[in-house]
Amino acid sequence: MERITLTPEEAADFLGLKRTKIYELVRQGKIPHIRPAGRLILFRRDTLTDWLEKQEKASISNC
């Protein structure tokens, strides 16, 4: 069974980004994430997929 949440490192691999970029996007509030316990940051796999699709659509409409 596949987990529905990803760590920042796993999210970086999933999106093809560097881990530092993931943390930067979190600090800027530009990527959906949750903090279920203090400093712990998690990402829902399906939410990241939706977010990525929205980013793609926005880039296409800006062309």
PDB file of N, H, CA, C and O in Angstrom:
ATOM      1  N   MET A   1       0.843  -1.192   0.000  1.00  0.00           N
ATOM      2  CA  MET A   1       0.000   0.000   0.000  1.00  0.00           C
ATOM      3  C   MET A   1       0.885   1.251   0.000  1.00  0.00           C
ATOM      4  O   MET A   1       1.817   1.372   0.795  1.00  0.00           O
ATOM      5  N   GLU A   2       0.579   2.150  -0.884  1.00  0.00           N
ATOM      6  H   GLU A   2      -0.178   2.053  -1.530  1.00  0.00           H
ATOM      7  CA  GLU A   2       1.362   3.377  -1.021  1.00  0.00           C
ATOM      8  C   GLU A   2       0.856   4.433  -0.037  1.00  0.00           C
ATOM      9  O   GLU A   2      -0.350   4.632   0.105  1.00  0.00           O
ATOM     10  N   ARG A   3       1.791   5.108   0.642  1.00  0.00           N
ATOM     11  H   ARG A   3       2.771   4.946   0.527  1.00  0.00           H
ATOM     12  CA  ARG A   3       1.416   6.178   1.574  1.00  0.00           C
ATOM     13  C   ARG A   3       0.835   7.353   0.810  1.00  0.00           C
ATOM     14  O   ARG A   3       1.195   7.593  -0.343  1.00  0.00           O
ATOM     15  N   ILE A   4      -0.061   8.081   1.453  1.00  0.00           N
ATOM     16  H   ILE A   4      -0.353   7.886   2.389  1.00  0.00           H
ATOM     17  CA  ILE A   4      -0.650   9.258   0.796  1.00  0.00           C
ATOM     18  C   ILE A   4       0.139  10.527   1.076  1.00  0.00           C
ATOM     19  O   ILE A   4      -0.076  11.545   0.417  1.00  0.00           O
ATOM     20  N   THR A   5       1.053  10.483   2.046  1.00  0.00           N
ATOM     21  H   THR A   5       1.228   9.656   2.580  1.00  0.00           H
ATOM     22  CA  THR A   5       1.860  11.663   2.354  1.00  0.00           C
ATOM     23  C   THR A   5       3.317  11.419   1.989  1.00  0.00           C
ATOM     24  O   THR A   5       3.800  10.287   1.965  1.00  0.00           O
ATOM     25  N   LEU A   6       3.994  12.521   1.706  1.00  0.00           N
ATOM     26  H   LEU A   6       3.602  13.441   1.724  1.00  0.00           H
ATOM     27  CA  LEU A   6       5.412  12.490   1.356  1.00  0.00           C
ATOM     28  C   LEU A   6       6.189  13.427   2.263  1.00  0.00           C
ATOM     29  O   LEU A   6       5.670  14.461   2.684  1.00  0.00           O
ATOM     30  N   THR A   7       7.416  13.076   2.562  1.00  0.00           N
ATOM     31  H   THR A   7       7.838  12.237   2.219  1.00  0.00           H
ATOM     32  CA  THR A   7       8.325  13.967   3.273  1.00  0.00           C
ATOM     33  C   THR A   7       8.838  14.998   2.269  1.00  0.00           C
ATOM     34  O   THR A   7       8.642  14.825   1.066  1.00  0.00           O
ATOM     35  N   PRO A   8       9.486  16.061   2.730  1.00  0.00           N
ATOM     36  CA  PRO A   8      10.062  17.021   1.786  1.00  0.00           C
ATOM     37  C   PRO A   8      11.031  16.370   0.787  1.00  0.00           C
ATOM     38  O   PRO A   8      11.051  16.733  -0.389  1.00  0.00           O
ATOM     39  N   GLU A   9      11.816  15.425   1.254  1.00  0.00           N
ATOM     40  H   GLU A   9      11.800  15.129   2.209  1.00  0.00           H
ATOM     41  CA  GLU A   9      12.750  14.746   0.363  1.00  0.00           C
ATOM     42  C   GLU A   9      12.001  13.943  -0.701  1.00  0.00           C
ATOM     43  O   GLU A   9      12.365  13.968  -1.877  1.00  0.00           O
ATOM     44  N   GLU A  10      10.955  13.233  -0.281  1.00  0.00           N
ATOM     45  H   GLU A  10      10.660  13.213   0.674  1.00  0.00           H
ATOM     46  CA  GLU A  10      10.156  12.444  -1.219  1.00  0.00           C
ATOM     47  C   GLU A  10       9.393  13.350  -2.184  1.00  0.00           C
ATOM     48  O   GLU A  10       9.260  13.037  -3.367  1.00  0.00           O
ATOM     49  N   ALA A  11       8.894  14.475  -1.672  1.00  0.00           N
ATOM     50  H   ALA A  11       9.001  14.730  -0.711  1.00  0.00           H
ATOM     51  CA  ALA A  11       8.183  15.427  -2.533  1.00  0.00           C
ATOM     52  C   ALA A  11       9.129  15.999  -3.586  1.00  0.00           C
ATOM     53  O   ALA A  11       8.741  16.188  -4.738  1.00  0.00           O
ATOM     54  N   ALA A  12      10.362  16.270  -3.191  1.00  0.00           N
ATOM     55  H   ALA A  12      10.677  16.116  -2.254  1.00  0.00           H
ATOM     56  CA  ALA A  12      11.352  16.777  -4.134  1.00  0.00           C
ATOM     57  C   ALA A  12      11.587  15.752  -5.249  1.00  0.00           C
ATOM     58  O   ALA A  12      11.613  16.111  -6.426  1.00  0.00           O
ATOM     59  N   ASP A  13      11.754  14.497  -4.885  1.00  0.00           N
ATOM     60  H   ASP A  13      11.732  14.205  -3.929  1.00  0.00           H
ATOM     61  CA  ASP A  13      11.936  13.445  -5.892  1.00  0.00           C
ATOM     62  C   ASP A  13      10.699  13.324  -6.779  1.00  0.00           C
ATOM     63  O   ASP A  13      10.813  13.202  -7.999  1.00  0.00           O
ATOM     64  N   PHE A  14       9.526  13.359  -6.168  1.00  0.00           N
ATOM     65  H   PHE A  14       9.433  13.458  -5.177  1.00  0.00           H
ATOM     66  CA  PHE A  14       8.256  13.228  -6.882  1.00  0.00           C
ATOM     67  C   PHE A  14       8.094  14.334  -7.921  1.00  0.00           C
ATOM     68  O   PHE A  14       7.621  14.085  -9.030  1.00  0.00           O
ATOM     69  N   LEU A  15       8.486  15.550  -7.561  1.00  0.00           N
ATOM     70  H   LEU A  15       8.871  15.751  -6.660  1.00  0.00           H
ATOM     71  CA  LEU A  15       8.321  16.703  -8.451  1.00  0.00           C
ATOM     72  C   LEU A  15       9.537  16.985  -9.327  1.00  0.00           C
ATOM     73  O   LEU A  15       9.474  17.818 -10.230  1.00  0.00           O
ATOM     74  N   GLY A  16      10.636  16.298  -9.063  1.00  0.00           N
ATOM     75  H   GLY A  16      10.687  15.621  -8.329  1.00  0.00           H
ATOM     76  CA  GLY A  16      11.846  16.536  -9.848  1.00  0.00           C
ATOM     77  C   GLY A  16      12.547  17.823  -9.459  1.00  0.00           C
ATOM     78  O   GLY A  16      13.191  18.466 -10.288  1.00  0.00           O
ATOM     79  N   LEU A  17      12.420  18.196  -8.191  1.00  0.00           N
ATOM     80  H   LEU A  17      11.897  17.674  -7.517  1.00  0.00           H
ATOM     81  CA  LEU A  17      13.054  19.407  -7.680  1.00  0.00           C
ATOM     82  C   LEU A  17      14.100  19.050  -6.632  1.00  0.00           C
ATOM     83  O   LEU A  17      14.151  17.921  -6.146  1.00  0.00           O
ATOM     84  N   LYS A  18      14.919  20.013  -6.298  1.00  0.00           N
ATOM     85  H   LYS A  18      14.878  20.931  -6.693  1.00  0.00           H
ATOM     86  CA  LYS A  18      15.870  19.827  -5.204  1.00  0.00           C
ATOM     87  C   LYS A  18      15.151  20.064  -3.879  1.00  0.00           C
ATOM     88  O   LYS A  18      14.190  20.831  -3.810  1.00  0.00           O
ATOM     89  N   ARG A  19      15.622  19.408  -2.849  1.00  0.00           N
ATOM     90  H   ARG A  19      16.402  18.786  -2.906  1.00  0.00           H
ATOM     91  CA  ARG A  19      15.018  19.532  -1.512  1.00  0.00           C
ATOM     92  C   ARG A  19      15.021  20.980  -1.037  1.00  0.00           C
ATOM     93  O   ARG A  19      14.057  21.430  -0.417  1.00  0.00           O
ATOM     94  N   THR A  20      16.090  21.711  -1.320  1.00  0.00           N
ATOM     95  H   THR A  20      16.873  21.346  -1.824  1.00  0.00           H
ATOM     96  CA  THR A  20      16.155  23.111  -0.894  1.00  0.00           C
ATOM     97  C   THR A  20      15.070  23.952  -1.556  1.00  0.00           C
ATOM     98  O   THR A  20      14.541  24.880  -0.945  1.00  0.00           O
ATOM     99  N   LYS A  21      14.736  23.628  -2.808  1.00  0.00           N
ATOM    100  H   LYS A  21      15.166  22.874  -3.305  1.00  0.00           H
ATOM    101  CA  LYS A  21      13.662  24.348  -3.508  1.00  0.00           C
ATOM    102  C   LYS A  21      12.315  24.057  -2.856  1.00  0.00           C
ATOM    103  O   LYS A  21      11.473  24.949  -2.754  1.00  0.00           O
ATOM    104  N   ILE A  22      12.105  22.833  -2.418  1.00  0.00           N
ATOM    105  H   ILE A  22      12.790  22.108  -2.500  1.00  0.00           H
ATOM    106  CA  ILE A  22      10.859  22.471  -1.717  1.00  0.00           C
ATOM    107  C   ILE A  22      10.726  23.315  -0.452  1.00  0.00           C
ATOM    108  O   ILE A  22       9.665  23.887  -0.202  1.00  0.00           O
ATOM    109  N   TYR A  23      11.776  23.399   0.337  1.00  0.00           N
ATOM    110  H   TYR A  23      12.638  22.934   0.134  1.00  0.00           H
ATOM    111  CA  TYR A  23      11.728  24.200   1.564  1.00  0.00           C
ATOM    112  C   TYR A  23      11.498  25.681   1.254  1.00  0.00           C
ATOM    113  O   TYR A  23      10.784  26.366   1.987  1.00  0.00           O
ATOM    114  N   GLU A  24      12.091  26.166   0.189  1.00  0.00           N
ATOM    115  H   GLU A  24      12.671  25.610  -0.406  1.00  0.00           H
ATOM    116  CA  GLU A  24      11.892  27.559  -0.220  1.00  0.00           C
ATOM    117  C   GLU A  24      10.416  27.798  -0.577  1.00  0.00           C
ATOM    118  O   GLU A  24       9.834  28.799  -0.160  1.00  0.00           O
ATOM    119  N   LEU A  25       9.822  26.896  -1.335  1.00  0.00           N
ATOM    120  H   LEU A  25      10.295  26.083  -1.674  1.00  0.00           H
ATOM    121  CA  LEU A  25       8.411  27.020  -1.712  1.00  0.00           C
ATOM    122  C   LEU A  25       7.502  26.954  -0.481  1.00  0.00           C
ATOM    123  O   LEU A  25       6.488  27.648  -0.423  1.00  0.00           O
ATOM    124  N   VAL A  26       7.860  26.127   0.494  1.00  0.00           N
ATOM    125  H   VAL A  26       8.684  25.563   0.446  1.00  0.00           H
ATOM    126  CA  VAL A  26       7.094  26.050   1.747  1.00  0.00           C
ATOM    127  C   VAL A  26       7.172  27.389   2.475  1.00  0.00           C
ATOM    128  O   VAL A  26       6.148  27.926   2.897  1.00  0.00           O
ATOM    129  N   ARG A  27       8.380  27.930   2.624  1.00  0.00           N
ATOM    130  H   ARG A  27       9.212  27.494   2.281  1.00  0.00           H
ATOM    131  CA  ARG A  27       8.553  29.218   3.323  1.00  0.00           C
ATOM    132  C   ARG A  27       7.766  30.334   2.644  1.00  0.00           C
ATOM    133  O   ARG A  27       7.224  31.213   3.314  1.00  0.00           O
ATOM    134  N   GLN A  28       7.706  30.297   1.321  1.00  0.00           N
ATOM    135  H   GLN A  28       8.146  29.583   0.778  1.00  0.00           H
ATOM    136  CA  GLN A  28       7.001  31.322   0.558  1.00  0.00           C
ATOM    137  C   GLN A  28       5.493  31.074   0.495  1.00  0.00           C
ATOM    138  O   GLN A  28       4.746  31.920   0.003  1.00  0.00           O
ATOM    139  N   GLY A  29       5.048  29.930   0.985  1.00  0.00           N
ATOM    140  H   GLY A  29       5.654  29.242   1.384  1.00  0.00           H
ATOM    141  CA  GLY A  29       3.625  29.596   0.945  1.00  0.00           C
ATOM    142  C   GLY A  29       3.137  29.297  -0.459  1.00  0.00           C
ATOM    143  O   GLY A  29       1.959  29.491  -0.757  1.00  0.00           O
ATOM    144  N   LYS A  30       4.024  28.826  -1.327  1.00  0.00           N
ATOM    145  H   LYS A  30       4.981  28.668  -1.085  1.00  0.00           H
ATOM    146  CA  LYS A  30       3.679  28.600  -2.727  1.00  0.00           C
ATOM    147  C   LYS A  30       3.372  27.145  -3.057  1.00  0.00           C
ATOM    148  O   LYS A  30       2.974  26.836  -4.181  1.00  0.00           O
ATOM    149  N   ILE A  31       3.551  26.258  -2.099  1.00  0.00           N
ATOM    150  H   ILE A  31       3.874  26.508  -1.187  1.00  0.00           H
ATOM    151  CA  ILE A  31       3.283  24.842  -2.336  1.00  0.00           C
ATOM    152  C   ILE A  31       2.418  24.313  -1.186  1.00  0.00           C
ATOM    153  O   ILE A  31       2.704  24.586  -0.020  1.00  0.00           O
ATOM    154  N   PRO A  32       1.368  23.563  -1.508  1.00  0.00           N
ATOM    155  CA  PRO A  32       0.492  23.070  -0.440  1.00  0.00           C
ATOM    156  C   PRO A  32       1.202  22.029   0.430  1.00  0.00           C
ATOM    157  O   PRO A  32       1.815  21.087  -0.072  1.00  0.00           O
ATOM    158  N   HIS A  33       1.102  22.222   1.727  1.00  0.00           N
ATOM    159  H   HIS A  33       0.604  22.988   2.135  1.00  0.00           H
ATOM    160  CA  HIS A  33       1.737  21.311   2.678  1.00  0.00           C
ATOM    161  C   HIS A  33       0.956  21.336   3.985  1.00  0.00           C
ATOM    162  O   HIS A  33       0.100  22.195   4.194  1.00  0.00           O
ATOM    163  N   ILE A  34       1.258  20.394   4.849  1.00  0.00           N
ATOM    164  H   ILE A  34       1.954  19.696   4.679  1.00  0.00           H
ATOM    165  CA  ILE A  34       0.662  20.362   6.181  1.00  0.00           C
ATOM    166  C   ILE A  34       1.777  20.212   7.212  1.00  0.00           C
ATOM    167  O   ILE A  34       2.848  19.676   6.930  1.00  0.00           O
ATOM    168  N   ARG A  35       1.492  20.695   8.397  1.00  0.00           N
ATOM    169  H   ARG A  35       0.622  21.131   8.626  1.00  0.00           H
ATOM    170  CA  ARG A  35       2.414  20.544   9.527  1.00  0.00           C
ATOM    171  C   ARG A  35       1.627  19.877  10.655  1.00  0.00           C
ATOM    172  O   ARG A  35       1.106  20.557  11.539  1.00  0.00           O
ATOM    173  N   PRO A  36       1.540  18.545  10.624  1.00  0.00           N
ATOM    174  CA  PRO A  36       0.724  17.851  11.614  1.00  0.00           C
ATOM    175  C   PRO A  36       1.296  17.854  13.026  1.00  0.00           C
ATOM    176  O   PRO A  36       0.561  17.649  13.993  1.00  0.00           O
ATOM    177  N   ALA A  37       2.603  18.085  13.153  1.00  0.00           N
ATOM    178  H   ALA A  37       3.200  18.251  12.368  1.00  0.00           H
ATOM    179  CA  ALA A  37       3.223  18.048  14.477  1.00  0.00           C
ATOM    180  C   ALA A  37       4.459  18.939  14.491  1.00  0.00           C
ATOM    181  O   ALA A  37       5.544  18.524  14.084  1.00  0.00           O
ATOM    182  N   GLY A  38       4.282  20.149  14.956  1.00  0.00           N
ATOM    183  H   GLY A  38       3.401  20.487  15.287  1.00  0.00           H
ATOM    184  CA  GLY A  38       5.431  21.045  15.098  1.00  0.00           C
ATOM    185  C   GLY A  38       6.128  21.350  13.799  1.00  0.00           C
ATOM    186  O   GLY A  38       5.533  21.910  12.878  1.00  0.00           O
ATOM    187  N   ARG A  39       7.400  20.980  13.725  1.00  0.00           N
ATOM    188  H   ARG A  39       7.883  20.526  14.473  1.00  0.00           H
ATOM    189  CA  ARG A  39       8.226  21.312  12.563  1.00  0.00           C
ATOM    190  C   ARG A  39       8.071  20.321  11.412  1.00  0.00           C
ATOM    191  O   ARG A  39       8.533  20.587  10.303  1.00  0.00           O
ATOM    192  N   LEU A  40       7.428  19.188  11.663  1.00  0.00           N
ATOM    193  H   LEU A  40       7.052  18.972  12.564  1.00  0.00           H
ATOM    194  CA  LEU A  40       7.246  18.173  10.627  1.00  0.00           C
ATOM    195  C   LEU A  40       6.429  18.732   9.467  1.00  0.00           C
ATOM    196  O   LEU A  40       5.353  19.297   9.666  1.00  0.00           O
ATOM    197  N   ILE A  41       6.951  18.566   8.258  1.00  0.00           N
ATOM    198  H   ILE A  41       7.825  18.107   8.096  1.00  0.00           H
ATOM    199  CA  ILE A  41       6.269  19.019   7.047  1.00  0.00           C
ATOM    200  C   ILE A  41       5.948  17.791   6.208  1.00  0.00           C
ATOM    201  O   ILE A  41       6.812  16.955   5.947  1.00  0.00           O
ATOM    202  N   LEU A  42       4.690  17.699   5.791  1.00  0.00           N
ATOM    203  H   LEU A  42       3.988  18.378   6.003  1.00  0.00           H
ATOM    204  CA  LEU A  42       4.268  16.609   4.916  1.00  0.00           C
ATOM    205  C   LEU A  42       3.493  17.164   3.736  1.00  0.00           C
ATOM    206  O   LEU A  42       2.930  18.257   3.797  1.00  0.00           O
ATOM    207  N   PHE A  43       3.477  16.397   2.673  1.00  0.00           N
ATOM    208  H   PHE A  43       3.934  15.509   2.624  1.00  0.00           H
ATOM    209  CA  PHE A  43       2.771  16.762   1.452  1.00  0.00           C
ATOM    210  C   PHE A  43       1.874  15.601   1.065  1.00  0.00           C
ATOM    211  O   PHE A  43       2.303  14.447   1.095  1.00  0.00           O
ATOM    212  N   ARG A  44       0.633  15.896   0.701  1.00  0.00           N
ATOM    213  H   ARG A  44       0.285  16.833   0.677  1.00  0.00           H
ATOM    214  CA  ARG A  44      -0.253  14.849   0.179  1.00  0.00           C
ATOM    215  C   ARG A  44       0.074  14.644  -1.288  1.00  0.00           C
ATOM    216  O   ARG A  44       0.157  15.599  -2.060  1.00  0.00           O
ATOM    217  N   ARG A  45       0.255  13.404  -1.657  1.00  0.00           N
ATOM    218  H   ARG A  45       0.187  12.628  -1.029  1.00  0.00           H
ATOM    219  CA  ARG A  45       0.623  13.052  -3.033  1.00  0.00           C
ATOM    220  C   ARG A  45      -0.391  13.597  -4.046  1.00  0.00           C
ATOM    221  O   ARG A  45      -0.002  14.187  -5.054  1.00  0.00           O
ATOM    222  N   ASP A  46      -1.688  13.403  -3.782  1.00  0.00           N
ATOM    223  H   ASP A  46      -2.004  12.925  -2.962  1.00  0.00           H
ATOM    224  CA  ASP A  46      -2.710  13.858  -4.735  1.00  0.00           C
ATOM    225  C   ASP A  46      -2.792  15.379  -4.805  1.00  0.00           C
ATOM    226  O   ASP A  46      -3.071  15.933  -5.868  1.00  0.00           O
ATOM    227  N   THR A  47      -2.553  16.054  -3.691  1.00  0.00           N
ATOM    228  H   THR A  47      -2.326  15.604  -2.828  1.00  0.00           H
ATOM    229  CA  THR A  47      -2.559  17.516  -3.684  1.00  0.00           C
ATOM    230  C   THR A  47      -1.384  18.061  -4.496  1.00  0.00           C
ATOM    231  O   THR A  47      -1.526  19.056  -5.206  1.00  0.00           O
ATOM    232  N   LEU A  48      -0.232  17.412  -4.391  1.00  0.00           N
ATOM    233  H   LEU A  48      -0.116  16.604  -3.813  1.00  0.00           H
ATOM    234  CA  LEU A  48       0.919  17.842  -5.196  1.00  0.00           C
ATOM    235  C   LEU A  48       0.662  17.646  -6.688  1.00  0.00           C
ATOM    236  O   LEU A  48       1.060  18.473  -7.508  1.00  0.00           O
ATOM    237  N   THR A  49      -0.002  16.551  -7.030  1.00  0.00           N
ATOM    238  H   THR A  49      -0.325  15.879  -6.364  1.00  0.00           H
ATOM    239  CA  THR A  49      -0.342  16.318  -8.429  1.00  0.00           C
ATOM    240  C   THR A  49      -1.276  17.402  -8.946  1.00  0.00           C
ATOM    241  O   THR A  49      -1.080  17.924 -10.043  1.00  0.00           O
ATOM    242  N   ASP A  50      -2.294  17.744  -8.154  1.00  0.00           N
ATOM    243  H   ASP A  50      -2.454  17.320  -7.263  1.00  0.00           H
ATOM    244  CA  ASP A  50      -3.217  18.829  -8.531  1.00  0.00           C
ATOM    245  C   ASP A  50      -2.478  20.156  -8.657  1.00  0.00           C
ATOM    246  O   ASP A  50      -2.697  20.903  -9.611  1.00  0.00           O
ATOM    247  N   TRP A  51      -1.603  20.452  -7.698  1.00  0.00           N
ATOM    248  H   TRP A  51      -1.425  19.845  -6.923  1.00  0.00           H
ATOM    249  CA  TRP A  51      -0.830  21.692  -7.702  1.00  0.00           C
ATOM    250  C   TRP A  51       0.038  21.771  -8.959  1.00  0.00           C
ATOM    251  O   TRP A  51       0.134  22.823  -9.591  1.00  0.00           O
ATOM    252  N   LEU A  52       0.663  20.661  -9.309  1.00  0.00           N
ATOM    253  H   LEU A  52       0.586  19.806  -8.795  1.00  0.00           H
ATOM    254  CA  LEU A  52       1.522  20.619 -10.496  1.00  0.00           C
ATOM    255  C   LEU A  52       0.709  20.875 -11.766  1.00  0.00           C
ATOM    256  O   LEU A  52       1.157  21.593 -12.660  1.00  0.00           O
ATOM    257  N   GLU A  53      -0.477  20.290 -11.840  1.00  0.00           N
ATOM    258  H   GLU A  53      -0.841  19.707 -11.114  1.00  0.00           H
ATOM    259  CA  GLU A  53      -1.339  20.516 -12.999  1.00  0.00           C
ATOM    260  C   GLU A  53      -1.749  21.987 -13.104  1.00  0.00           C
ATOM    261  O   GLU A  53      -1.799  22.538 -14.204  1.00  0.00           O
ATOM    262  N   LYS A  54      -2.042  22.624 -11.969  1.00  0.00           N
ATOM    263  H   LYS A  54      -2.001  22.176 -11.075  1.00  0.00           H
ATOM    264  CA  LYS A  54      -2.400  24.047 -11.969  1.00  0.00           C
ATOM    265  C   LYS A  54      -1.221  24.905 -12.412  1.00  0.00           C
ATOM    266  O   LYS A  54      -1.399  25.881 -13.140  1.00  0.00           O
ATOM    267  N   GLN A  55      -0.019  24.540 -11.975  1.00  0.00           N
ATOM    268  H   GLN A  55       0.125  23.747 -11.384  1.00  0.00           H
ATOM    269  CA  GLN A  55       1.178  25.272 -12.389  1.00  0.00           C
ATOM    270  C   GLN A  55       1.380  25.150 -13.892  1.00  0.00           C
ATOM    271  O   GLN A  55       1.754  26.116 -14.557  1.00  0.00           O
ATOM    272  N   GLU A  56       1.134  23.970 -14.417  1.00  0.00           N
ATOM    273  H   GLU A  56       0.831  23.185 -13.877  1.00  0.00           H
ATOM    274  CA  GLU A  56       1.275  23.743 -15.849  1.00  0.00           C
ATOM    275  C   GLU A  56       0.272  24.568 -16.649  1.00  0.00           C
ATOM    276  O   GLU A  56       0.631  25.202 -17.642  1.00  0.00           O
ATOM    277  N   LYS A  57      -0.983  24.557 -16.215  1.00  0.00           N
ATOM    278  H   LYS A  57      -1.275  24.043 -15.409  1.00  0.00           H
ATOM    279  CA  LYS A  57      -2.023  25.330 -16.895  1.00  0.00           C
ATOM    280  C   LYS A  57      -1.715  26.831 -16.854  1.00  0.00           C
ATOM    281  O   LYS A  57      -1.918  27.539 -17.840  1.00  0.00           O
ATOM    282  N   ALA A  58      -1.225  27.307 -15.711  1.00  0.00           N
ATOM    283  H   ALA A  58      -1.060  26.732 -14.909  1.00  0.00           H
ATOM    284  CA  ALA A  58      -0.885  28.725 -15.590  1.00  0.00           C
ATOM    285  C   ALA A  58       0.265  29.091 -16.524  1.00  0.00           C
ATOM    286  O   ALA A  58       0.268  30.179 -17.102  1.00  0.00           O
ATOM    287  N   SER A  59       1.231  28.205 -16.677  1.00  0.00           N
ATOM    288  H   SER A  59       1.228  27.322 -16.207  1.00  0.00           H
ATOM    289  CA  SER A  59       2.364  28.517 -17.557  1.00  0.00           C
ATOM    290  C   SER A  59       1.941  28.521 -19.013  1.00  0.00           C
ATOM    291  O   SER A  59       2.474  29.292 -19.810  1.00  0.00           O
ATOM    292  N   ILE A  60       0.991  27.671 -19.369  1.00  0.00           N
ATOM    293  H   ILE A  60       0.558  27.045 -18.721  1.00  0.00           H
ATOM    294  CA  ILE A  60       0.508  27.625 -20.740  1.00  0.00           C
ATOM    295  C   ILE A  60      -0.302  28.891 -21.062  1.00  0.00           C
ATOM    296  O   ILE A  60      -0.187  29.451 -22.152  1.00  0.00           O
ATOM    297  N   SER A  61      -1.110  29.327 -20.107  1.00  0.00           N
ATOM    298  H   SER A  61      -1.203  28.872 -19.221  1.00  0.00           H
ATOM    299  CA  SER A  61      -1.940  30.522 -20.369  1.00  0.00           C
ATOM    300  C   SER A  61      -1.120  31.805 -20.386  1.00  0.00           C
ATOM    301  O   SER A  61      -1.576  32.826 -20.900  1.00  0.00           O
ATOM    302  N   ASN A  62       0.092  31.761 -19.827  1.00  0.00           N
ATOM    303  H   ASN A  62       0.464  30.932 -19.409  1.00  0.00           H
ATOM    304  CA  ASN A  62       0.966  32.942 -19.839  1.00  0.00           C
ATOM    305  C   ASN A  62       1.801  33.052 -21.110  1.00  0.00           C
ATOM    306  O   ASN A  62       2.530  34.027 -21.290  1.00  0.00           O
ATOM    307  N   CYS A  63       1.700  32.071 -21.979  1.00  0.00           N
ATOM    308  H   CYS A  63       1.108  31.279 -21.833  1.00  0.00           H
ATOM    309  CA  CYS A  63       2.506  32.080 -23.220  1.00  0.00           C
ATOM    310  C   CYS A  63       1.877  32.937 -24.285  1.00  0.00           C
ATOM    311  O   CYS A  63       2.419  33.054 -25.384  1.00  0.00           O
TER     312      CYS A  63
END
